[in-house]
């Protein structure tokens, strides 16, 4: 009896010692479908790394951006791994706010990351964030509704065709919105869409001398076209709709078309979640014939703030979540069509993925066609397709997003929204020392 008690005591002591030794890392992430799926699969990580426990902070996109920006700028130290994007990485890396990812393991194969994606997450040849998924944007549309209305979607349509088709689908199907587009205010919500759209209309945020350009006809053409189209063929309350809201509408059969992130393709084509899974087809983002399409370039990525005290454990997690083995894990649980897209060349060379994901080629073509170094028709002093890679853009982009969302809601005119955007941008650029 005494021997048994002694053994149990020793076991209990060992368990307590192990629990005390276990390191908890806190991960801030966005409430998108791929990240929710990752959380459900983390038993695979904790089984392989029993000395590491995971604490999740899952937030809506705009809230996530605000929280992680405040935390890293103030050296708050709340998070050991942050989900950030292509906009933040080069700016924060240059501020020395992020650790370089130089310990991801021998079998990680960083060279397999799609060059366009890796380039946006690197500074001076060093990777400062690992892409969890990469994306551009394209058109998702209902084949059945197009056929019913006698329409044929080109692989590379114009905005005029898209607008005409949206209005016809709405007229032929009163219970369906002809098109669903982002309207929720935010630099990464409605302004991601509208900035990419404006590129195809020949607009730009700033000229070569950093003078704001919202008083130019190209922006008037962009915003007026968007507001009119949404008024005629979009959903009611569109100024409250971001990525997740439009995804839900499309999956419920309420949208004839949706122009948004290529990552959405796996969700709208998944019969478990989408009532129109077998009716979806894809096309490139529209243009106006000026040489630029309205598609963006983005990667939701995992980065490690320089202030963490748990860098080794954090790198182990980042390596696991962005590895080729993780893609295999998702494929084994959810099928190849549902693996996080847009990060690795090997995925697009995989016959199983090509077969399971009819959107694969269109996704890769869209990613490769977006050029952050030459995002606009006219020359600009900045890089970034749907954002301007300067620190001031986060605040300014959200301000302009609020103005444009108000115009969509009918609370102001297009002309008033553009004038206020011009004034806000001029003030920000003057305060930042870009212009006198």
N, C-alpha and C positions, 0 to 999 in steps of 0.2 A: 504494500500500500504506500509506504513511504517513498519507495523508488518511483512509483507511478506519479505521485504528487510532485516529486523532484523533477521528473521529465516534463510534466505539464507546466511547472513553474518556469523551467528553462525555455520551453517553447513559447510561453506567454512573454517572457522577457525578450526573446529573440524577435517576436512579432512587434513588440513595442519599440524595440531598438530600430527595427526596419522601418516602421511607420515614422519614427522620428527622423530617420535618415532620408525618407522619401522627400523629393523636392517638388513643390507645386509651382507650375508656371501658369500665368494668366494670359489668355489669348483673347484679344478683341477682334471681333469679326462682324461681317454684315449679314443681314437676315435673308440672303439670297439662297435659292434652292440647293446649289452645289455645296455651300458652306453648311447648311442644315444636314445634308447627307453626310458630309465629312464627320460631323459630330457623332452621328449614329455609328460610324465605323471605327471610332477611335479605340475600341477594345483591342484592335489589331496592334495599335501603337503601344498601349499600356501593358499588353501581354509581353511584348518584346522589350519594353523598358519599364519593368516593375518599380524602379526607383523614381519614376517621374509621374506625378499626378497632374491632371489638367483641370483648370478652372476657366470656364467659358463666359465671356461677356458678349452677348449677341444683340446687335443694335440695328435700327433702321439706318439706311445709307447716310442721310444728312446728319443724323445724330452721331453716327460712328465718326464721320469726318471731323465734326466739331470736337468730340471728346479726345480723339487720339492726337489731333493738332494741338489742343490745349495742353495735354499731358506731356507731349514731347518737347514743346516749346518752353514749358515751365520746369522741365526735368522732374515731373511728378512721380514717375516710376511706378505707375499703376499696372502697366502691362509689360510682359516679357516678349510677346509676339503681337504684332499689329498687322491687320489687314489694310493695306494702303494701295494706291494705284500708281499708274504711270506718271501722273502729274507730280505727286509728292516726292517720289524716289530721288530724282536728280537734285531737286532743291534741298531736300533734307540731308542727303549724302554730303553735299558740298558744305553744309553747316556742321558736318560731323555729328549729326544726330542719330545716324544709323551705323550699325556694325557691318563691315564687309562679310559676305557669306563665303568664307574661305575654308570651312570645315564641315562640308556637307557629306563627306564620305567618299571612299574610293570608287564606289559603283554608282555615284549619282549621275554622272554623264551630263555635265552642264553644257557641253558642246551640242547636245541634242535639242536644246531649247531653240525654238524658231528665231532666226536672227532678228527679225523686225521687233519681236517681243523682248528679247534679251537686250537689244540696244537701248530700249527705253528704260531699262532697269539697271543700267551699268553707268559708272562714272570712271573715267580713266582706265577702262578695261576691267574694272572689278565689279562683280555682281553685288548689289546692295539689297535686292529683294528677289525672291524666287516666285515665279508666276504660278498661282493656283489654277486660274484659267485665263486665257487670252481671248480677245474678241475684237471684231469690227462690228459693223451694223449692216443689215440688209432688209429686204422686204420679205415678210411672210404673208402669204395670201391664200384664200380659199379657192381651190380649183373648181369646186361645185358652183360657187356663186358667180365666178367668172364665166363658166360655161352657160349658166342660166341666163346671164345678161349678154351673151354673144361676144364676150371679150377674150382676147388672147394676150397674156402677159409676155412681153419681150424679156429676154434674159437681162437686158440692160436698158430699162425704160427711162423716159423723161419725166420730169415733174408734171408737165402738162398732161401726159397720158395717165399718170397716177391720179391726178385730181379729177379728170374726166371719168375714169373708172370708178373712183370712190363715190362720186355723185350719182352715177348710174346704178351702182349696187344699192345705195341707200334708197333710190327711187323705186327700184324693183323689189326691195326687201325692207319694208318699213320698220321691222323689229330688229334689224341689224344695222350697226354703224358701218358706213362705207370704209372708214379708216380710223384707226386708233393711234394717237401720237402723244408723246409726253407733254404734259402741261404743268406738272408740279414744279414749283420754284426751287431752284438749286443749281449751283454751277455744274454739278454732276448729274442733274436730273434734266430739266427742260433745256438748260443751256448746252448740255452735251449734244442733244439732238439739234437744237437751233443753230449752234455754231457750225456743226458739220454740214447742216443744210445750207447755211449762208455761204460756206466755201464754194458750193456748187452753183450759187447764184452770183459769184464773183465778189462777194463781200469779204471784209476782213475787220478784225477788231481795231488794229492800228496800222497806220502807214509806216514807211521806212523810218520816219523820225518820231515814232511813238505817238503821233497825233490820233486821237480816237476818230473812228469812221462811222459812227451811228447816224451822222447827218448826211450820209451819202445815199444815192438812189438804190444801190445794191442791197443795203439793209432794209430800206423801205419795201423793196420788191419782195424780199425774203419774208419779213414779218407780216405784210399784208396778205401774201399768198397763203401763209400758214393759218392766220386768223380766219380768213374767208373759208378756207377748206374745212377747218374744224367746225366752223359755224354751220356749214352746209351739210357735212357728212360725218362729223365726229360725234362722240358720246356727250351726253349732258354732263355737266360738272367736270369737264376735261381738265380744268385748271388744277384739280386735285389729284390727277392721275400721273403716277410715275411708272417705273418699270414693272413693279409687282402688280399694281392695279390693272395696267393694260394686259399683262400676262393673264390675269384671272379673267378679264373680259374676253380675250381671244380664246382661251380654253373653254369658255362657256358658250362659244359660238356667236359672240356678239360683235365681232369685227370681220369685215371683209378683207381688210389689209392691216398690217401692223409693221411699221418700220422701226426697228430697234436692234438691240444687241444680238449678235449671231448666237450667243450662248443660249438664248431662249429657244432655239430650234429643238433641242432635245426635250424640252418641257411641252411645247405645243404638239409635238409628234408622239408623245408618250400616251398610249391608250389608258393607262391607269389614272391619268390626271386630266386629259384633254378629250372633250366630247367630239372634237373635229380632227383627231389625230391622223386619220386616213385621208383627209381632204386638204392637207397643207402642202404647198409648194413654195419655192424660194426664187428670188431674183435679186440682182445687184441693186444697191441704193440708187435712187434716181439722179439725173443730171439735167442741166439746161443747155448742153452742147458747148460749154466753155472749157471742157477738159478736166474738170474735177467732179467727182461724185460725192453725194452727201453721206459718206460713210466715215466712221471714226476708227481710232485705234486705242485699245485699252487693255490693261491686264490687272485684275485683282490679284494682289501678290502678298506674300508673307515676308515681313521685315522684322528686324530685331533692334529695338532702341538701344542707343549707346549706354544708357543708364542702367540697364538690367544687371542684376547680380547673378543671373542664371543663364549666361550666354551659351554654355555647352549644352544644357538641356534644351534650350530654345532652338539651337541649331539642329539638334536631333529631331525635334518635332517638325521644323520647317523642311528638313530633308525627307522625312517620311511622307508628309502631306503633298509634296510636289514632285515625288519620284515617279519613275516608270512603274515601279511595283505598286504604287497607289492606284494608278490607272488600271492595272491588272486586277487589283482588289475590287474596285468599283465594277469593272466588267463582270467579275465572277458573281457579284451580288445583285447587280442591277441591269446587266447587259451592256454591250459595247456602246450603244447609242447614248448612254447616260454618263459616260466618263467625262470629266472636265475637259473641255476642248481648248484648242488654240495655243497650246504651250510647247508641244514636242513634235519635231519633224517625224519621228518614228511612228507616232500615232497615225499620221496621214499617209504613211507608207504601209500601214497594217491592213491587209485585205479584209480581215474580220470587221474592222471599223468602217472601212469604205462600204462594205455590204450593209452594215447595220445603220449607217448614218447617211441618208441621201443628201444631207446638207453639207457634208464634209468638204467637198471641192469648192462649193460656193463660199464657205467660211474661210478657207485658206486663201482663195483668190481675193476676197475682200480684205483680209488682214494684210496680204502682200501688196495690195494696191494703195493702201494708205501711207502717205509719206509725211512724217512729222517735221521733216526739215524743209519741205516745200508744200505746206498745207493749203495754200490759197492760189487763186489765179494770178493776182498781182503780188509783187514781192512784199515780204514782211520781215521785221527784225526779230521775230520770235519763232520758237519751235512748238509743236503740239498741234494736233488735228482738231480736236473738239475742246481744247483749252489752250491758254497761253501760259507757257512755262515760266512764270514770274511769281514771286511770293504774293504780290498784291491781287493776283487773279482770284484767289479763293473767296475773299470778301467781295471784290468787285463783281465777280461772276454771279454770286448769289444775289447781290443787289439788282443787277440787270435781270436776272431770272425772275425776281419778284415783280419788276416792272412789266416784263413781257407776259407773265402769268396773269397779271391784272388786266392787260389788254385782251388776252384770250377770254377772260371772264366777263368782259364788257364793262369793266370798272374804269377804264380809260381808253382813249383812242390810240391807234397805232402811232400817229404823229406825236402825241404827248409822251407815250412810252419811249419812243426813240429820242426825243429831246431830253427827257430826264436821264436816259442812259448815256447820252453824249455828255451831259453836265456831270454825272457821277464819275464817268471814266476820265474826263478832263481833270476833275478835282483829285482823283486817285493818282493819276500820272504826274500831276504837278507836285503833289505832296511827296511822291516817291522819287522825285528828282529826274524823271524821264524827260519832262518838257518844262519850259520856263513859263 
